[in-house]
Amino acid sequence: MKNYEKVIEKVILLSAIVATISVALITVFIFQSGLPILIQYGLIDFIFGTTWSPTNGYYGILPLIAGTLSVTIGALIIGVPIGVACAVFLSEILAKKPAKVFKFAIELLAGIPSVVYGFFGLVVLIPAIRNYILPIYQIFAPNVSTTGFSILAGAAILAIMILPTIVSMSENAITAVPHEYKEASLALGANKMETMVRVLVPTAKSGILSSIILGMGRAIGETMAVLLITGNMAKMPNTVLDPVATLTGTIAMEMGYASPTHQQVLFAVGIILFIIIMILNIIAQISVRRLGGNAV
């Protein structure tokens, strides 16, 4: 038995070492490929430049950063309230057997390929934005027009894609809250809704925040879905109905026909994306620890 446990420990240790080395090699490769052009062009000009035209020698990625962050933030604004509310509903309101069915259905969303979400957006969401959302928006801003390919379309699709992560982890965090907390709240005169909003959700906040971190990572790193429905126009957006280009979408779309210099620029874009994700993850990890939870 002891020998068997030692073998399992060695296998786990080996897996951890391989995973760590793999991440390190990928990081070194990205920086080695993209850092020379980043130094040559200038970090400030590269990040804060507003013109992205690699074939003409303009490598400003600020529109790409703005597109990535706007789509991601939009997805969180839409997906987080829905996901947390759904988690509360599954854990505290719905009966156990129906809750299992609903949870299974929600988790199935994670298994759908991202390109399918993209096609769904093309067929359903973009025409809906063009035909129904735009007329309402034009009441307040008559000069606005859109083809449907927009920040709103990308945010809506990404919100659906991050729901399984947020719902599953938040539901587990809420379920893990000691039952005594709920009983004490009810005994003090709070109704069921007040108990859920003021006791259960705040107590499970670290687990909920962890789910948001993972959802944010999924949204930032998504490629195919946003590539199909955001319009892929590298310009600074003014409204949620404007088309945008994202960092991941630009890399995926342009790498196939890029010249050697263009490829180096795309690797430099990957470096910036890597740094953005690291910064957001560090901020999120610090926030989780301050809330008394465990970092993910």
C-alpha positions in Angstrom: 0.0 0.0 0.0 2.8 2.4 0.9 4.6 1.6 -2.4 1.4 2.3 -4.3 1.0 5.7 -2.5 4.6 6.6 -3.4 4.0 5.8 -7.0 0.9 8.0 -7.0 2.9 10.8 -5.4 5.6 10.5 -8.0 3.1 10.6 -10.8 1.4 13.7 -9.4 4.8 15.4 -8.8 5.8 14.6 -12.4 2.6 16.0 -13.7 3.1 19.2 -11.8 6.6 19.5 -13.0 5.6 18.9 -16.7 2.8 21.5 -16.4 5.1 24.1 -14.9 7.8 23.5 -17.5 5.3 23.7 -20.3 4.0 27.1 -19.1 7.6 28.3 -18.7 8.6 27.2 -22.2 5.5 28.8 -23.7 6.2 32.1 -21.9 9.9 32.1 -23.0 8.9 31.3 -26.6 6.3 34.2 -26.7 8.7 36.7 -25.2 11.6 35.6 -27.3 9.5 36.0 -30.5 7.8 39.2 -29.7 10.2 41.2 -27.5 12.6 42.4 -30.2 9.9 44.1 -32.3 8.4 45.5 -29.1 11.7 47.1 -28.1 12.3 48.3 -31.7 8.9 50.0 -32.1 8.7 51.3 -28.5 6.5 50.0 -25.7 4.6 53.3 -25.3 3.9 53.7 -29.0 2.9 50.0 -29.2 0.4 50.1 -26.3 -1.0 53.6 -26.7 -0.9 53.9 -30.5 -4.4 54.1 -32.0 -3.6 52.9 -35.5 -3.3 49.2 -36.2 -2.1 48.6 -39.7 0.8 46.1 -39.6 1.2 46.0 -43.4 1.9 49.8 -43.4 4.1 49.7 -40.3 1.6 51.0 -37.7 1.4 48.8 -34.7 -0.7 50.7 -32.2 -2.8 48.2 -30.2 -4.8 50.5 -28.0 -8.0 49.8 -30.1 -7.4 46.1 -29.6 -6.9 46.5 -25.8 -10.1 48.6 -25.6 -12.0 46.1 -27.6 -10.9 43.2 -25.4 -11.6 45.0 -22.2 -15.0 46.3 -23.3 -16.2 42.9 -24.5 -14.9 41.3 -21.3 -16.4 43.9 -18.9 -19.7 43.7 -20.8 -19.8 39.9 -20.4 -19.2 40.2 -16.7 -21.9 42.9 -16.3 -24.4 40.7 -18.1 -23.2 37.3 -16.8 -22.3 37.8 -13.2 -25.7 39.0 -11.9 -27.5 36.3 -13.9 -25.0 33.6 -12.8 -25.1 34.5 -9.1 -28.9 34.8 -9.1 -29.2 31.4 -10.8 -26.8 29.9 -8.2 -28.9 31.2 -5.4 -32.1 29.9 -7.1 -30.6 26.4 -7.5 -29.2 26.2 -4.0 -31.9 27.8 -1.9 -35.2 28.0 -3.8 -35.5 25.1 -6.2 -36.1 21.6 -4.9 -33.1 19.2 -5.0 -34.2 16.9 -7.9 -35.2 19.7 -10.3 -32.1 21.6 -9.2 -29.9 18.7 -10.3 -31.6 18.7 -13.7 -31.2 22.5 -14.2 -27.6 22.4 -13.0 -26.8 19.6 -15.4 -28.4 21.6 -18.3 -26.3 24.6 -17.4 -23.1 22.7 -17.2 -23.8 21.3 -20.7 -23.2 24.9 -21.9 -19.5 24.4 -21.1 -19.3 21.5 -23.6 -20.6 23.5 -26.6 -17.7 24.5 -28.9 -17.1 28.2 -29.1 -17.6 28.3 -32.9 -21.2 27.1 -32.3 -21.7 30.0 -30.0 -20.3 32.2 -32.8 -22.7 30.8 -35.4 -25.6 31.3 -33.0 -24.6 34.9 -32.6 -24.4 35.3 -36.4 -27.8 33.8 -37.0 -29.8 35.0 -34.0 -28.1 37.7 -32.0 -26.7 40.0 -34.7 -30.0 40.3 -36.6 -31.8 40.9 -33.3 -29.4 43.8 -32.4 -29.8 45.3 -35.9 -33.6 44.9 -36.0 -34.7 45.4 -32.4 -32.0 47.0 -30.3 -30.8 49.6 -32.8 -34.3 51.3 -33.2 -34.6 51.6 -29.4 -31.0 53.0 -29.1 -31.7 55.5 -31.9 -34.4 57.1 -29.8 -31.7 58.5 -27.6 -28.9 58.7 -30.2 -30.4 59.2 -33.7 -27.0 59.2 -35.5 -26.0 55.8 -34.3 -26.0 52.9 -36.7 -24.8 49.3 -36.6 -24.6 46.2 -38.7 -25.1 44.1 -35.5 -21.4 43.2 -35.2 -20.6 44.9 -32.0 -19.4 45.0 -28.4 -22.9 44.1 -27.3 -23.0 41.0 -29.5 -19.6 39.8 -28.2 -20.5 40.6 -24.6 -23.8 38.7 -24.8 -22.2 35.6 -26.2 -19.4 35.6 -23.7 -21.9 36.1 -20.9 -23.6 32.9 -22.0 -20.2 31.1 -22.2 -19.1 32.0 -18.7 -22.4 31.1 -17.1 -21.5 27.5 -16.4 -18.4 28.5 -14.5 -20.1 31.2 -12.4 -23.2 29.2 -11.7 -21.4 26.0 -10.7 -18.8 27.5 -8.4 -21.2 30.1 -6.9 -23.7 27.4 -6.2 -21.1 25.2 -4.5 -19.9 28.2 -2.4 -23.5 29.1 -1.3 -24.2 25.4 -0.5 -21.1 25.3 1.7 -22.3 28.1 4.0 -23.0 26.5 7.4 -26.7 25.8 7.9 -26.5 27.5 11.3 -26.1 30.9 9.6 -29.4 30.5 7.8 -31.2 29.3 10.9 -29.8 32.1 13.0 -30.9 34.7 10.4 -34.4 33.3 10.2 -34.6 33.1 14.0 -33.7 36.8 14.3 -36.8 37.6 12.1 -35.3 37.9 8.6 -37.3 36.4 5.8 -36.0 34.0 3.3 -35.0 36.6 0.7 -33.2 38.8 3.3 -31.4 35.7 4.5 -30.2 34.9 1.0 -29.2 38.5 0.1 -27.7 39.6 3.4 -26.3 36.4 4.9 -25.7 33.6 2.4 -24.3 35.5 -0.6 -22.0 37.7 1.6 -20.7 34.7 3.4 -20.0 32.9 0.1 -18.4 36.0 -1.4 -14.9 34.5 -1.7 -16.2 31.5 -3.7 -18.3 33.8 -5.8 -15.4 36.0 -6.6 -13.3 33.0 -7.5 -16.0 32.0 -10.0 -15.9 35.5 -11.5 -12.1 35.3 -11.8 -12.3 32.1 -13.8 -15.2 33.5 -15.9 -13.1 36.6 -16.6 -10.2 34.4 -17.7 -12.5 32.5 -20.1 -13.9 35.7 -21.5 -10.5 37.4 -22.1 -9.1 34.3 -23.7 -12.0 33.4 -26.0 -11.2 33.7 -29.7 -13.6 32.0 -32.2 -16.9 33.3 -30.9 -15.8 37.0 -30.6 -13.9 36.6 -33.9 -17.2 35.9 -35.7 -19.5 38.5 -34.1 -17.5 41.6 -33.0 -16.8 42.9 -36.5 -13.0 42.8 -36.2 -12.5 46.5 -36.8 -9.4 47.9 -35.0 -10.8 51.3 -34.0 -11.7 52.9 -30.7 -15.3 52.2 -29.8 -17.7 55.0 -28.8 -20.9 53.0 -28.1 -21.7 49.3 -27.3 -23.1 49.0 -30.8 -19.7 49.7 -32.4 -17.6 46.9 -34.0 -14.3 46.1 -32.3 -11.3 43.9 -32.6 -9.9 41.9 -29.7 -6.3 40.9 -29.0 -7.0 37.1 -29.3 -9.2 37.6 -32.4 -6.6 39.7 -34.2 -3.9 37.1 -33.5 -6.1 34.2 -34.8 -7.2 36.1 -37.9 -3.9 37.6 -39.0 -1.4 34.9 -38.1 -2.2 32.8 -41.2 -1.1 35.4 -43.8 1.4 37.4 -41.7 4.9 38.3 -43.0 7.8 37.5 -40.7 7.7 41.0 -39.2 3.9 40.9 -38.9 4.3 37.6 -37.0 6.7 39.2 -34.6 4.2 42.0 -34.0 1.4 39.4 -33.3 3.7 37.7 -30.8 4.2 41.1 -29.2 0.4 41.4 -29.0 0.5 38.0 -27.2 3.0 39.4 -24.7 0.7 42.3 -23.9 -2.3 39.9 -23.5 -0.2 37.7 -21.2 0.7 40.7 -19.0 -2.9 41.9 -18.9 -4.1 38.5 -17.8 -1.4 38.3 -15.2 -2.2 41.7 -13.8 -5.9 41.0 -13.6 -5.3 37.6 -12.0 -3.0 39.1 -9.4 -5.6 41.8 -8.5 -8.3 39.1 -8.3 -6.1 36.8 -6.1 -5.4 39.7 -3.7 -9.1 40.5 -3.5 -10.0 36.9 -2.7 -7.4 36.7 0.1 -8.6 40.0 1.6 -12.1 38.6 1.6 -10.9 35.6 3.6 -11.1 33.0 0.8 -8.7 30.8 -0.9 -7.1 31.9 -4.2 -7.8 29.9 -7.2 
